[in-house]
Amino acid sequence: MKRRLLALLGFATGVLAGSVVLRRQFGKRRDRVEVYFDDGAMVSYTDGAVEASPLLDAARDALNAARS
Amino acid sequence: MDAAQALADLTEISSQIEAAVLFDASGAVQGSTLADEGKAQGLAEAAARLLERADAVRAEDVAVTQVEAALADGCVFVVRDDDRRIAATTVANPTVGLVFYDLKSCLRDAAGSGGAGAPDEKPKRRTRKKPDEA
């Protein structure tokens, strides 16, 4: 009985930990910007990166201008 | 095809695109799907700023051809072809490749409407005059 309870508790803990990891990984998508160049190169910046901030600010302005 | 027709076709083809604006290198709006001119100008200015800042990303003299910004509640796309530019806003999580393709097609169609930078139009078919008409 005790063994079964421990197994159940372990399983529940595993499910909980897994859901937390998944939610952190996929739950909230961060804003990002991708820049494509004439020579075929592409750079991608995620919100939080120093380079991303001015680009994302302009993009937010564009979205607000169209939707306001 | 003029800019208005190209934009009308764009919004008809792509349900993901909410608004689009065609503008030139100086930021002047050539056409827009937005009824409000102020909004269209605001979108063009912000898109021009986005391109300008994207140009500064790399130190080398390599031009930016397109930019995609994915935000929580929508996306912003900007495509540049020489002096012509098109910016569009879309719903969140659009089909990125498809949106870029549609924007480039629109830019090409609008460029065919004329102007100094426009590519050559297809030559019009000529009919020869009959000898008795000449």
N, CA and C atoms of all chains as a GROMACS GRO file, in nm:
protein
  606
    1MET      N    1   0.083  -0.121   0.000
    1MET     CA    2   0.000   0.000   0.000
    1MET      C    3   0.086   0.126   0.000
    2LYS      N    4   0.186   0.124   0.088
    2LYS     CA    5   0.276   0.237   0.101
    2LYS      C    6   0.359   0.256  -0.027
    3ARG      N    7   0.394   0.142  -0.083
    3ARG     CA    8   0.473   0.141  -0.206
    3ARG      C    9   0.393   0.203  -0.321
    4ARG      N   10   0.268   0.164  -0.325
    4ARG     CA   11   0.179   0.213  -0.429
    4ARG      C   12   0.158   0.365  -0.416
    5LEU      N   13   0.145   0.406  -0.294
    5LEU     CA   14   0.126   0.550  -0.267
    5LEU      C   15   0.248   0.631  -0.309
    6LEU      N   16   0.364   0.573  -0.280
    6LEU     CA   17   0.488   0.640  -0.318
    6LEU      C   18   0.503   0.650  -0.470
    7ALA      N   19   0.462   0.542  -0.537
    7ALA     CA   20   0.469   0.540  -0.684
    7ALA      C   21   0.376   0.645  -0.742
    8LEU      N   22   0.259   0.654  -0.683
    8LEU     CA   23   0.159   0.751  -0.729
    8LEU      C   24   0.209   0.894  -0.708
    9LEU      N   25   0.270   0.915  -0.593
    9LEU     CA   26   0.324   1.046  -0.558
    9LEU      C   27   0.437   1.085  -0.654
   10GLY      N   28   0.521   0.987  -0.686
   10GLY     CA   29   0.631   1.009  -0.779
   10GLY      C   30   0.579   1.044  -0.917
   11PHE      N   31   0.476   0.972  -0.959
   11PHE     CA   32   0.417   0.996  -1.090
   11PHE      C   33   0.358   1.138  -1.098
   12ALA      N   34   0.285   1.174  -0.992
   12ALA     CA   35   0.222   1.307  -0.988
   12ALA      C   36   0.327   1.417  -0.990
   13THR      N   37   0.434   1.396  -0.917
   13THR     CA   38   0.543   1.495  -0.914
   13THR      C   39   0.606   1.510  -1.053
   14GLY      N   40   0.624   1.396  -1.119
   14GLY     CA   41   0.681   1.397  -1.253
   14GLY      C   42   0.594   1.473  -1.352
   15VAL      N   43   0.464   1.448  -1.344
   15VAL     CA   44   0.369   1.516  -1.435
   15VAL      C   45   0.373   1.667  -1.410
   16LEU      N   46   0.374   1.703  -1.283
   16LEU     CA   47   0.376   1.845  -1.246
   16LEU      C   48   0.503   1.914  -1.297
   17ALA      N   49   0.616   1.848  -1.275
   17ALA     CA   50   0.744   1.906  -1.319
   17ALA      C   51   0.748   1.917  -1.471
   18GLY      N   52   0.696   1.815  -1.538
   18GLY     CA   53   0.693   1.816  -1.685
   18GLY      C   54   0.608   1.929  -1.738
   19SER      N   55   0.493   1.949  -1.676
   19SER     CA   56   0.403   2.055  -1.723
   19SER      C   57   0.464   2.193  -1.704
   20VAL      N   58   0.538   2.208  -1.592
   20VAL     CA   59   0.605   2.338  -1.566
   20VAL      C   60   0.710   2.364  -1.672
   21VAL      N   61   0.789   2.261  -1.703
   21VAL     CA   62   0.895   2.276  -1.805
   21VAL      C   63   0.833   2.309  -1.941
   22LEU      N   64   0.728   2.235  -1.977
   22LEU     CA   65   0.663   2.259  -2.107
   22LEU      C   66   0.604   2.399  -2.116
   23ARG      N   67   0.541   2.441  -2.006
   23ARG     CA   68   0.479   2.574  -2.006
   23ARG      C   69   0.584   2.684  -2.020
   24ARG      N   70   0.696   2.662  -1.955
   24ARG     CA   71   0.803   2.762  -1.964
   24ARG      C   72   0.862   2.766  -2.104
   25GLN      N   73   0.869   2.646  -2.163
   25GLN     CA   74   0.930   2.636  -2.295
   25GLN      C   75   0.841   2.692  -2.405
   26PHE      N   76   0.715   2.656  -2.401
   26PHE     CA   77   0.626   2.690  -2.512
   26PHE      C   78   0.512   2.785  -2.475
   27GLY      N   79   0.486   2.797  -2.348
   27GLY     CA   80   0.368   2.873  -2.304
   27GLY      C   81   0.370   3.018  -2.348
   28LYS      N   82   0.480   3.085  -2.330
   28LYS     CA   83   0.484   3.227  -2.364
   28LYS      C   84   0.589   3.251  -2.472
   29ARG      N   85   0.539   3.281  -2.590
   29ARG     CA   86   0.633   3.310  -2.698
   29ARG      C   87   0.685   3.451  -2.683
   30ARG      N   88   0.813   3.463  -2.695
   30ARG     CA   89   0.873   3.596  -2.680
   30ARG      C   90   0.872   3.667  -2.814
   31ASP      N   91   0.859   3.798  -2.808
   31ASP     CA   92   0.865   3.877  -2.929
   31ASP      C   93   1.002   3.858  -2.993
   32ARG      N   94   1.004   3.854  -3.124
   32ARG     CA   95   1.132   3.839  -3.193
   32ARG      C   96   1.126   3.911  -3.327
   33VAL      N   97   1.244   3.938  -3.379
   33VAL     CA   98   1.251   4.004  -3.509
   33VAL      C   99   1.358   3.935  -3.594
   34GLU      N  100   1.325   3.916  -3.722
   34GLU     CA  101   1.418   3.852  -3.814
   34GLU      C  102   1.448   3.947  -3.928
   35VAL      N  103   1.577   3.964  -3.954
   35VAL     CA  104   1.621   4.057  -4.059
   35VAL      C  105   1.692   3.977  -4.168
   36TYR      N  106   1.645   3.996  -4.291
   36TYR     CA  107   1.702   3.923  -4.406
   36TYR      C  108   1.782   4.020  -4.492
   37PHE      N  109   1.901   3.975  -4.532
   37PHE     CA  110   1.990   4.062  -4.608
   37PHE      C  111   2.003   4.019  -4.754
   38ASP      N  112   2.053   4.114  -4.831
   38ASP     CA  113   2.070   4.096  -4.975
   38ASP      C  114   2.162   3.978  -5.009
   39ASP      N  115   2.258   3.949  -4.922
   39ASP     CA  116   2.354   3.840  -4.950
   39ASP      C  117   2.303   3.704  -4.903
   40GLY      N  118   2.177   3.699  -4.860
   40GLY     CA  119   2.118   3.572  -4.820
   40GLY      C  120   2.126   3.544  -4.670
   41ALA      N  121   2.196   3.630  -4.597
   41ALA     CA  122   2.209   3.610  -4.453
   41ALA      C  123   2.082   3.652  -4.380
   42MET      N  124   2.062   3.595  -4.263
   42MET     CA  125   1.948   3.632  -4.180
   42MET      C  126   1.992   3.635  -4.035
   43VAL      N  127   1.948   3.737  -3.962
   43VAL     CA  128   1.975   3.739  -3.819
   43VAL      C  129   1.842   3.748  -3.745
   44SER      N  130   1.836   3.683  -3.632
   44SER     CA  131   1.715   3.680  -3.553
   44SER      C  132   1.746   3.725  -3.411
   45TYR      N  133   1.666   3.817  -3.360
   45TYR     CA  134   1.684   3.865  -3.223
   45TYR      C  135   1.556   3.844  -3.144
   46THR      N  136   1.572   3.797  -3.023
   46THR     CA  137   1.456   3.775  -2.936
   46THR      C  138   1.449   3.890  -2.836
   47ASP      N  139   1.329   3.921  -2.795
   47ASP     CA  140   1.308   4.028  -2.698
   47ASP      C  141   1.397   4.006  -2.576
   48GLY      N  142   1.466   4.108  -2.537
   48GLY     CA  143   1.560   4.096  -2.426
   48GLY      C  144   1.702   4.118  -2.473
   49ALA      N  145   1.727   4.086  -2.600
   49ALA     CA  146   1.859   4.112  -2.657
   49ALA      C  147   1.873   4.262  -2.681
   50VAL      N  148   1.993   4.312  -2.665
   50VAL     CA  149   2.016   4.456  -2.680
   50VAL      C  150   1.977   4.503  -2.821
   51GLU      N  151   2.011   4.421  -2.922
   51GLU     CA  152   1.984   4.460  -3.061
   51GLU      C  153   1.836   4.457  -3.094
   52ALA      N  154   1.760   4.378  -3.020
   52ALA     CA  155   1.618   4.360  -3.052
   52ALA      C  156   1.533   4.480  -3.016
   53SER      N  157   1.571   4.547  -2.910
   53SER     CA  158   1.487   4.653  -2.855
   53SER      C  159   1.448   4.764  -2.955
   54PRO      N  160   1.545   4.828  -3.026
   54PRO     CA  161   1.504   4.932  -3.120
   54PRO      C  162   1.419   4.880  -3.235
   55LEU      N  163   1.446   4.758  -3.278
   55LEU     CA  164   1.370   4.699  -3.388
   55LEU      C  165   1.227   4.667  -3.344
   56LEU      N  166   1.215   4.606  -3.227
   56LEU     CA  167   1.082   4.570  -3.178
   56LEU      C  168   0.999   4.693  -3.144
   57ASP      N  169   1.065   4.799  -3.096
   57ASP     CA  170   0.993   4.924  -3.067
   57ASP      C  171   0.930   4.980  -3.194
   58ALA      N  172   1.008   4.980  -3.303
   58ALA     CA  173   0.956   5.030  -3.432
   58ALA      C  174   0.843   4.941  -3.481
   59ALA      N  175   0.858   4.810  -3.463
   59ALA     CA  176   0.753   4.716  -3.507
   59ALA      C  177   0.624   4.737  -3.426
   60ARG      N  178   0.640   4.761  -3.298
   60ARG     CA  179   0.521   4.787  -3.214
   60ARG      C  180   0.452   4.916  -3.257
   61ASP      N  181   0.534   5.017  -3.290
   61ASP     CA  182   0.478   5.144  -3.341
   61ASP      C  183   0.398   5.119  -3.469
   62ALA      N  184   0.452   5.034  -3.556
   62ALA     CA  185   0.385   5.005  -3.684
   62ALA      C  186   0.252   4.936  -3.658
   63LEU      N  187   0.253   4.838  -3.568
   63LEU     CA  188   0.130   4.765  -3.538
   63LEU      C  189   0.026   4.857  -3.474
   64ASN      N  190   0.073   4.942  -3.383
   64ASN     CA  191  -0.019   5.037  -3.318
   64ASN      C  192  -0.075   5.137  -3.417
   65ALA      N  193   0.010   5.184  -3.509
   65ALA     CA  194  -0.035   5.282  -3.609
   65ALA      C  195  -0.146   5.223  -3.695
   66ALA      N  196  -0.132   5.097  -3.730
   66ALA     CA  197  -0.231   5.034  -3.817
   66ALA      C  198  -0.360   5.001  -3.744
   67ARG      N  199  -0.348   4.975  -3.614
   67ARG     CA  200  -0.466   4.928  -3.540
   67ARG      C  201  -0.534   5.034  -3.455
   68SER      N  202  -0.468   5.147  -3.435
   68SER     CA  203  -0.523   5.248  -3.344
   68SER      C  204  -0.652   5.309  -3.401
   69MET      N  205  -0.090   4.738  -6.372
   69MET     CA  206  -0.173   4.738  -6.251
   69MET      C  207  -0.127   4.851  -6.158
   70ASP      N  208  -0.221   4.931  -6.108
   70ASP     CA  209  -0.179   5.040  -6.020
   70ASP      C  210  -0.169   4.992  -5.875
   71ALA      N  211  -0.118   5.082  -5.788
   71ALA     CA  212  -0.092   5.044  -5.649
   71ALA      C  213  -0.221   5.002  -5.578
   72ALA      N  214  -0.328   5.075  -5.603
   72ALA     CA  215  -0.455   5.043  -5.536
   72ALA      C  216  -0.505   4.904  -5.574
   73GLN      N  217  -0.493   4.872  -5.702
   73GLN     CA  218  -0.538   4.740  -5.748
   73GLN      C  219  -0.450   4.629  -5.692
   74ALA      N  220  -0.318   4.655  -5.689
   74ALA     CA  221  -0.225   4.556  -5.635
   74ALA      C  222  -0.254   4.529  -5.487
   75LEU      N  223  -0.285   4.635  -5.414
   75LEU     CA  224  -0.317   4.619  -5.271
   75LEU      C  225  -0.452   4.550  -5.251
   76ALA      N  226  -0.547   4.581  -5.338
   76ALA     CA  227  -0.678   4.516  -5.330
   76ALA      C  228  -0.663   4.366  -5.354
   77ASP      N  229  -0.580   4.331  -5.453
   77ASP     CA  230  -0.555   4.189  -5.482
   77ASP      C  231  -0.486   4.122  -5.364
   78LEU      N  232  -0.393   4.195  -5.302
   78LEU     CA  233  -0.319   4.141  -5.188
   78LEU      C  234  -0.412   4.102  -5.073
   79THR      N  235  -0.500   4.193  -5.037
   79THR     CA  236  -0.589   4.166  -4.924
   79THR      C  237  -0.693   4.061  -4.959
   80GLU      N  238  -0.722   4.050  -5.090
   80GLU     CA  239  -0.817   3.947  -5.133
   80GLU      C  240  -0.753   3.808  -5.125
   81ILE      N  241  -0.624   3.803  -5.166
   81ILE     CA  242  -0.551   3.675  -5.168
   81ILE      C  243  -0.519   3.629  -5.026
   82SER      N  244  -0.467   3.719  -4.944
   82SER     CA  245  -0.418   3.680  -4.811
   82SER      C  246  -0.512   3.726  -4.700
   83SER      N  247  -0.573   3.630  -4.636
   83SER     CA  248  -0.662   3.662  -4.525
   83SER      C  249  -0.585   3.695  -4.398
   84GLN      N  250  -0.455   3.663  -4.400
   84GLN     CA  251  -0.374   3.687  -4.280
   84GLN      C  252  -0.330   3.833  -4.270
   85ILE      N  253  -0.328   3.900  -4.383
   85ILE     CA  254  -0.283   4.040  -4.383
   85ILE      C  255  -0.398   4.131  -4.343
   86GLU      N  256  -0.374   4.209  -4.240
   86GLU     CA  257  -0.476   4.302  -4.190
   86GLU      C  258  -0.468   4.437  -4.261
   87ALA      N  259  -0.345   4.488  -4.275
   87ALA     CA  260  -0.326   4.619  -4.338
   87ALA      C  261  -0.194   4.619  -4.412
   88ALA      N  262  -0.189   4.695  -4.520
   88ALA     CA  263  -0.064   4.705  -4.596
   88ALA      C  264  -0.051   4.845  -4.652
   89VAL      N  265   0.073   4.888  -4.665
   89VAL     CA  266   0.098   5.020  -4.720
   89VAL      C  267   0.221   5.015  -4.812
   90LEU      N  268   0.206   5.076  -4.928
   90LEU     CA  269   0.318   5.088  -5.022
   90LEU      C  270   0.378   5.227  -5.004
   91PHE      N  271   0.508   5.235  -4.994
   91PHE     CA  272   0.572   5.365  -4.978
   91PHE      C  273   0.709   5.364  -5.046
   92ASP      N  274   0.763   5.484  -5.067
   92ASP     CA  275   0.891   5.492  -5.136
   92ASP      C  276   1.005   5.521  -5.037
   93ALA      N  277   1.124   5.542  -5.093
   93ALA     CA  278   1.243   5.559  -5.009
   93ALA      C  279   1.234   5.682  -4.919
   94SER      N  280   1.156   5.781  -4.963
   94SER     CA  281   1.143   5.902  -4.881
   94SER      C  282   1.035   5.886  -4.774
   95GLY      N  283   0.963   5.776  -4.778
   95GLY     CA  284   0.857   5.752  -4.679
   95GLY      C  285   0.720   5.795  -4.727
   96ALA      N  286   0.713   5.847  -4.850
   96ALA     CA  287   0.584   5.892  -4.904
   96ALA      C  288   0.496   5.772  -4.938
   97VAL      N  289   0.372   5.778  -4.893
   97VAL     CA  290   0.278   5.667  -4.914
   97VAL      C  291   0.231   5.667  -5.060
   98GLN      N  292   0.242   5.551  -5.125
   98GLN     CA  293   0.199   5.535  -5.264
   98GLN      C  294   0.061   5.472  -5.273
   99GLY      N  295   0.024   5.402  -5.166
   99GLY     CA  296  -0.106   5.336  -5.164
   99GLY      C  297  -0.121   5.262  -5.033
  100SER      N  298  -0.244   5.241  -4.993
  100SER     CA  299  -0.266   5.176  -4.864
  100SER      C  300  -0.402   5.107  -4.860
  101THR      N  301  -0.411   5.006  -4.778
  101THR     CA  302  -0.541   4.941  -4.758
  101THR      C  303  -0.616   5.010  -4.645
  102LEU      N  304  -0.548   5.099  -4.575
  102LEU     CA  305  -0.611   5.170  -4.464
  102LEU      C  306  -0.687   5.292  -4.517
  103ALA      N  307  -0.808   5.308  -4.472
  103ALA     CA  308  -0.890   5.420  -4.519
  103ALA      C  309  -0.837   5.553  -4.464
  104ASP      N  310  -0.786   5.547  -4.342
  104ASP     CA  311  -0.735   5.667  -4.276
  104ASP      C  312  -0.591   5.698  -4.323
  105GLU      N  313  -0.574   5.815  -4.387
  105GLU     CA  314  -0.441   5.851  -4.438
  105GLU      C  315  -0.337   5.866  -4.327
  106GLY      N  316  -0.383   5.915  -4.212
  106GLY     CA  317  -0.292   5.933  -4.098
  106GLY      C  318  -0.237   5.800  -4.050
  107LYS      N  319  -0.324   5.700  -4.046
  107LYS     CA  320  -0.280   5.566  -4.005
  107LYS      C  321  -0.181   5.509  -4.106
  108ALA      N  322  -0.212   5.529  -4.233
  108ALA     CA  323  -0.125   5.478  -4.340
  108ALA      C  324   0.013   5.543  -4.330
  109GLN      N  325   0.014   5.674  -4.307
  109GLN     CA  326   0.141   5.746  -4.295
  109GLN      C  327   0.217   5.699  -4.171
  110GLY      N  328   0.143   5.677  -4.062
  110GLY     CA  329   0.205   5.629  -3.938
  110GLY      C  330   0.268   5.492  -3.956
  111LEU      N  331   0.198   5.405  -4.027
  111LEU     CA  332   0.250   5.270  -4.053
  111LEU      C  333   0.374   5.278  -4.141
  112ALA      N  334   0.368   5.363  -4.245
  112ALA     CA  335   0.483   5.379  -4.336
  112ALA      C  336   0.604   5.434  -4.261
  113GLU      N  337   0.581   5.533  -4.175
  113GLU     CA  338   0.693   5.592  -4.100
  113GLU      C  339   0.757   5.492  -4.006
  114ALA      N  340   0.673   5.417  -3.936
  114ALA     CA  341   0.727   5.318  -3.841
  114ALA      C  342   0.801   5.207  -3.917
  115ALA      N  343   0.747   5.168  -4.032
  115ALA     CA  344   0.812   5.063  -4.112
  115ALA      C  345   0.945   5.114  -4.168
  116ALA      N  346   0.948   5.240  -4.209
  116ALA     CA  347   1.074   5.299  -4.259
  116ALA      C  348   1.178   5.302  -4.148
  117ARG      N  349   1.132   5.334  -4.027
  117ARG     CA  350   1.220   5.337  -3.910
  117ARG      C  351   1.275   5.196  -3.881
  118LEU      N  352   1.186   5.098  -3.893
  118LEU     CA  353   1.226   4.959  -3.870
  118LEU      C  354   1.334   4.918  -3.971
  119LEU      N  355   1.314   4.954  -4.097
  119LEU     CA  356   1.413   4.922  -4.200
  119LEU      C  357   1.546   4.992  -4.173
  120GLU      N  358   1.536   5.119  -4.135
  120GLU     CA  359   1.656   5.198  -4.106
  120GLU      C  360   1.737   5.135  -3.993
  121ARG      N  361   1.666   5.094  -3.889
  121ARG     CA  362   1.734   5.032  -3.774
  121ARG      C  363   1.789   4.894  -3.811
  122ALA      N  364   1.716   4.824  -3.898
  122ALA     CA  365   1.763   4.692  -3.942
  122ALA      C  366   1.890   4.707  -4.025
  123ASP      N  367   1.896   4.814  -4.102
  123ASP     CA  368   2.016   4.842  -4.183
  123ASP      C  369   2.139   4.859  -4.096
  124ALA      N  370   2.119   4.908  -3.974
  124ALA     CA  371   2.230   4.934  -3.884
  124ALA      C  372   2.277   4.809  -3.810
  125VAL      N  373   2.206   4.698  -3.829
  125VAL     CA  374   2.240   4.575  -3.757
  125VAL      C  375   2.377   4.524  -3.796
  126ARG      N  376   2.404   4.529  -3.929
  126ARG     CA  377   2.534   4.481  -3.978
  126ARG      C  378   2.623   4.598  -4.018
  127ALA      N  379   2.749   4.585  -3.981
  127ALA     CA  380   2.844   4.693  -4.011
  127ALA      C  381   2.875   4.698  -4.161
  128GLU      N  382   2.874   4.580  -4.226
  128GLU     CA  383   2.906   4.576  -4.369
  128GLU      C  384   2.798   4.646  -4.449
  129ASP      N  385   2.835   4.682  -4.571
  129ASP     CA  386   2.742   4.753  -4.657
  129ASP      C  387   2.654   4.652  -4.732
  130VAL      N  388   2.568   4.584  -4.657
  130VAL     CA  389   2.476   4.486  -4.716
  130VAL      C  390   2.334   4.533  -4.690
  131ALA      N  391   2.257   4.542  -4.797
  131ALA     CA  392   2.121   4.595  -4.783
  131ALA      C  393   2.026   4.494  -4.720
  132VAL      N  394   1.933   4.546  -4.644
  132VAL     CA  395   1.826   4.462  -4.587
  132VAL      C  396   1.717   4.449  -4.692
  133THR      N  397   1.674   4.328  -4.716
  133THR     CA  398   1.570   4.308  -4.817
  133THR      C  399   1.432   4.289  -4.753
  134GLN      N  400   1.429   4.227  -4.637
  134GLN     CA  401   1.300   4.208  -4.570
  134GLN      C  402   1.317   4.190  -4.420
  135VAL      N  403   1.212   4.228  -4.349
  135VAL     CA  404   1.213   4.218  -4.202
  135VAL      C  405   1.080   4.160  -4.157
  136GLU      N  406   1.087   4.072  -4.059
  136GLU     CA  407   0.965   4.020  -3.998
  136GLU      C  408   0.976   4.036  -3.847
  137ALA      N  409   0.880   4.102  -3.788
  137ALA     CA  410   0.878   4.116  -3.642
  137ALA      C  411   0.754   4.044  -3.590
  138ALA      N  412   0.776   3.945  -3.507
  138ALA     CA  413   0.665   3.868  -3.450
  138ALA      C  414   0.638   3.915  -3.308
  139LEU      N  415   0.524   3.977  -3.289
  139LEU     CA  416   0.486   4.027  -3.157
  139LEU      C  417   0.373   3.939  -3.102
  140ALA      N  418   0.341   3.962  -2.976
  140ALA     CA  419   0.242   3.876  -2.912
  140ALA      C  420   0.106   3.880  -2.981
  141ASP      N  421   0.067   3.999  -3.026
  141ASP     CA  422  -0.068   4.011  -3.083
  141ASP      C  423  -0.071   4.037  -3.233
  142GLY      N  424   0.039   4.014  -3.299
  142GLY     CA  425   0.042   4.032  -3.444
  142GLY      C  426   0.184   4.041  -3.496
  143CYS      N  427   0.195   4.046  -3.628
  143CYS     CA  428   0.327   4.053  -3.689
  143CYS      C  429   0.336   4.173  -3.782
  144VAL      N  430   0.459   4.219  -3.801
  144VAL     CA  431   0.486   4.329  -3.893
  144VAL      C  432   0.588   4.280  -3.996
  145PHE      N  433   0.555   4.300  -4.122
  145PHE     CA  434   0.644   4.261  -4.231
  145PHE      C  435   0.682   4.384  -4.312
  146VAL      N  436   0.807   4.392  -4.351
  146VAL     CA  437   0.851   4.499  -4.440
  146VAL      C  438   0.938   4.436  -4.549
  147VAL      N  439   0.908   4.468  -4.674
  147VAL     CA  440   0.987   4.416  -4.786
  147VAL      C  441   1.036   4.536  -4.867
  148ARG      N  442   1.161   4.530  -4.907
  148ARG     CA  443   1.219   4.639  -4.986
  148ARG      C  444   1.269   4.587  -5.120
  149ASP      N  445   1.239   4.663  -5.223
  149ASP     CA  446   1.290   4.631  -5.356
  149ASP      C  447   1.334   4.763  -5.420
  150ASP      N  448   1.463   4.787  -5.419
  150ASP     CA  449   1.519   4.915  -5.464
  150ASP      C  450   1.454   5.030  -5.387
  151ASP      N  451   1.386   5.120  -5.459
  151ASP     CA  452   1.325   5.235  -5.392
  151ASP      C  453   1.184   5.207  -5.342
  152ARG      N  454   1.132   5.093  -5.378
  152ARG     CA  455   0.994   5.062  -5.339
  152ARG      C  456   0.993   4.979  -5.211
  153ARG      N  457   0.894   5.007  -5.128
  153ARG     CA  458   0.879   4.931  -5.003
  153ARG      C  459   0.733   4.898  -4.979
  154ILE      N  460   0.711   4.787  -4.911
  154ILE     CA  461   0.575   4.755  -4.868
  154ILE      C  462   0.583   4.706  -4.724
  155ALA      N  463   0.491   4.753  -4.643
  155ALA     CA  464   0.483   4.710  -4.504
  155ALA      C  465   0.343   4.654  -4.480
  156ALA      N  466   0.336   4.552  -4.398
  156ALA     CA  467   0.205   4.492  -4.369
  156ALA      C  468   0.198   4.446  -4.225
  157THR      N  469   0.079   4.451  -4.171
  157THR     CA  470   0.055   4.394  -4.038
  157THR      C  471  -0.034   4.272  -4.057
  158THR      N  472  -0.010   4.172  -3.977
  158THR     CA  473  -0.089   4.049  -3.990
  158THR      C  474  -0.139   4.003  -3.852
  159VAL      N  475  -0.219   3.900  -3.855
  159VAL     CA  476  -0.261   3.835  -3.731
  159VAL      C  477  -0.138   3.769  -3.668
  160ALA      N  478  -0.153   3.722  -3.546
  160ALA     CA  479  -0.041   3.653  -3.479
  160ALA      C  480  -0.019   3.517  -3.545
  161ASN      N  481   0.104   3.473  -3.549
  161ASN     CA  482   0.145   3.344  -3.606
  161ASN      C  483   0.096   3.321  -3.749
  162PRO      N  484   0.129   3.410  -3.840
  162PRO     CA  485   0.088   3.387  -3.979
  162PRO      C  486   0.183   3.288  -4.048
  163THR      N  487   0.149   3.250  -4.171
  163THR     CA  488   0.239   3.166  -4.250
  163THR      C  489   0.341   3.260  -4.314
  164VAL      N  490   0.457   3.267  -4.251
  164VAL     CA  491   0.556   3.370  -4.284
  164VAL      C  492   0.596   3.369  -4.432
  165GLY      N  493   0.629   3.251  -4.484
  165GLY     CA  494   0.672   3.241  -4.623
  165GLY      C  495   0.567   3.289  -4.721
  166LEU      N  496   0.444   3.256  -4.690
  166LEU     CA  497   0.331   3.294  -4.777
  166LEU      C  498   0.311   3.445  -4.775
  167VAL      N  499   0.321   3.504  -4.658
  167VAL     CA  500   0.304   3.650  -4.646
  167VAL      C  501   0.413   3.722  -4.724
  168PHE      N  502   0.538   3.676  -4.709
  168PHE     CA  503   0.647   3.739  -4.783
  168PHE      C  504   0.625   3.726  -4.934
  169TYR      N  505   0.580   3.609  -4.975
  169TYR     CA  506   0.556   3.586  -5.119
  169TYR      C  507   0.449   3.682  -5.171
  170ASP      N  508   0.340   3.693  -5.095
  170ASP     CA  509   0.230   3.781  -5.137
  170ASP      C  510   0.274   3.927  -5.141
  171LEU      N  511   0.355   3.967  -5.044
  171LEU     CA  512   0.401   4.106  -5.040
  171LEU      C  513   0.493   4.137  -5.158
  172LYS      N  514   0.580   4.042  -5.191
  172LYS     CA  515   0.670   4.063  -5.305
  172LYS      C  516   0.592   4.069  -5.436
  173SER      N  517   0.490   3.986  -5.446
  173SER     CA  518   0.406   3.988  -5.567
  173SER      C  519   0.336   4.123  -5.579
  174CYS      N  520   0.286   4.172  -5.466
  174CYS     CA  521   0.216   4.301  -5.465
  174CYS      C  522   0.312   4.414  -5.506
  175LEU      N  523   0.432   4.408  -5.451
  175LEU     CA  524   0.532   4.510  -5.482
  175LEU      C  525   0.565   4.509  -5.632
  176ARG      N  526   0.576   4.390  -5.687
  176ARG     CA  527   0.606   4.374  -5.830
  176ARG      C  528   0.489   4.424  -5.915
  177ASP      N  529   0.368   4.388  -5.875
  177ASP     CA  530   0.249   4.430  -5.950
  177ASP      C  531   0.234   4.582  -5.948
  178ALA      N  532   0.257   4.639  -5.830
  178ALA     CA  533   0.243   4.784  -5.817
  178ALA      C  534   0.351   4.856  -5.898
  179ALA      N  535   0.469   4.796  -5.904
  179ALA     CA  536   0.579   4.857  -5.980
  179ALA      C  537   0.548   4.857  -6.128
  180GLY      N  538   0.468   4.762  -6.173
  180GLY     CA  539   0.432   4.753  -6.314
  180GLY      C  540   0.340   4.863  -6.358
  181SER      N  541   0.293   4.944  -6.262
  181SER     CA  542   0.197   5.050  -6.297
  181SER      C  543   0.262   5.170  -6.362
  182GLY      N  544   0.393   5.177  -6.359
  182GLY     CA  545   0.462   5.288  -6.426
  182GLY      C  546   0.556   5.358  -6.333
  183GLY      N  547   0.606   5.472  -6.374
  183GLY     CA  548   0.704   5.546  -6.295
  183GLY      C  549   0.843   5.517  -6.343
  184ALA      N  550   0.937   5.600  -6.299
  184ALA     CA  551   1.074   5.589  -6.349
  184ALA      C  552   1.138   5.457  -6.311
  185GLY      N  553   1.109   5.408  -6.190
  185GLY     CA  554   1.174   5.286  -6.144
  185GLY      C  555   1.100   5.160  -6.182
  186ALA      N  556   0.993   5.173  -6.258
  186ALA     CA  557   0.912   5.056  -6.289
  186ALA      C  558   0.979   4.970  -6.396
  187PRO      N  559   0.966   4.838  -6.380
  187PRO     CA  560   1.022   4.751  -6.482
  187PRO      C  561   0.938   4.760  -6.610
  188ASP      N  562   0.999   4.714  -6.717
  188ASP     CA  563   0.928   4.723  -6.845
  188ASP      C  564   0.800   4.642  -6.843
  189GLU      N  565   0.695   4.700  -6.897
  189GLU     CA  566   0.571   4.627  -6.910
  189GLU      C  567   0.581   4.538  -7.032
  190LYS      N  568   0.490   4.440  -7.038
  190LYS     CA  569   0.488   4.354  -7.155
  190LYS      C  570   0.454   4.439  -7.277
  191PRO      N  571   0.524   4.416  -7.387
  191PRO     CA  572   0.492   4.496  -7.505
  191PRO      C  573   0.350   4.466  -7.554
  192LYS      N  574   0.281   4.573  -7.592
  192LYS     CA  575   0.145   4.556  -7.640
  192LYS      C  576   0.148   4.498  -7.781
  193ARG      N  577   0.051   4.412  -7.804
  193ARG     CA  578   0.043   4.352  -7.936
  193ARG      C  579   0.001   4.457  -8.039
  194ARG      N  580   0.072   4.456  -8.146
  194ARG     CA  581   0.040   4.553  -8.250
  194ARG      C  582  -0.031   4.482  -8.366
  195THR      N  583  -0.123   4.550  -8.419
  195THR     CA  584  -0.188   4.494  -8.539
  195THR      C  585  -0.141   4.574  -8.659
  196ARG      N  586  -0.108   4.499  -8.760
  196ARG     CA  587  -0.062   4.567  -8.881
  196ARG      C  588  -0.179   4.624  -8.957
  197LYS      N  589  -0.154   4.740  -9.007
  197LYS     CA  590  -0.260   4.799  -9.089
  197LYS      C  591  -0.266   4.728  -9.224
  198LYS      N  592  -0.386   4.713  -9.269
  198LYS     CA  593  -0.400   4.654  -9.402
  198LYS      C  594  -0.354   4.755  -9.505
  199PRO      N  595  -0.303   4.707  -9.614
  199PRO     CA  596  -0.249   4.798  -9.716
  199PRO      C  597  -0.349   4.905  -9.760
  200ASP      N  598  -0.479   4.868  -9.763
  200ASP     CA  599  -0.576   4.966  -9.811
  200ASP      C  600  -0.608   5.073  -9.707
  201GLU      N  601  -0.573   5.042  -9.573
  201GLU     CA  602  -0.597   5.143  -9.468
  201GLU      C  603  -0.486   5.246  -9.462
  202ALA      N  604  -0.368   5.206  -9.508
  202ALA     CA  605  -0.252   5.294  -9.499
  202ALA      C  606  -0.258   5.411  -9.596
   0.00000   0.00000   0.00000
